[in-house]
Amino acid sequence: MKEYLLLLRGGRPVTTKTEAENKAEMQAWGIFMTKLGEKGSLVGGLPLVSGGMVLSTKGTVKEPVNASKEGIVGGYLIIKAEDLQSAGALARECPHIANDGNIEVREIGQMPAM
């Protein structure tokens, strides 16, 4: 099994949804995370706090952090799957997509021996 990083971008903010919509989404997340755990596919993941900084040779830029044309990275998951297609199939079940978000699926590489 390989590990994959799911970057959760965009999506409707909590503040734009009704209490019922937010509750339903949290229930969907609970079901999704439980299924990943039962399959042995869940490694971990958390939401990301707004703000932060980006460092480069040009200095420190505070905002926007994790921005792209697809939206702000709002969280991540690390999952296990046989291959990229299997990881994508697991990611398609994520409630983030139904929340108008998108998910970037990337294989986590290994550091070469030194």
C-alpha positions, 0 to 999 in steps of 0.5 A: 500500500502506498500513502497519498495526500489529499489536499482539500481546496475550496468549498463553501464556508461554514458561515454560508450554510444553514445550521442543518446543512452544516450538521448534515455535512459533519455527519457525512464526514463522520461516515466517510472517516469511519469508512476509511478507518474500517478499510484500513485506509486512514492514516490521518488528517486535519483542517488547517487554520486560516493564515500563516506564512510563506517563506522564500528567498524573496522574504516572507509573505503572510497572505494569501497562504495556500492559495491557488486558482482552485481555492485555499487549501483548507485541510488535508488527509493522508490515506493508504491505497494500492495505486493512484486510481484507488486513492482517487476512488476513495477521494471521490467519496469525500463530502468535500466534493459535495460541498463544492470543493475539490481534492488534489490527490498526490502520492507521498514519495520516499526519500532516497537513501543517502 
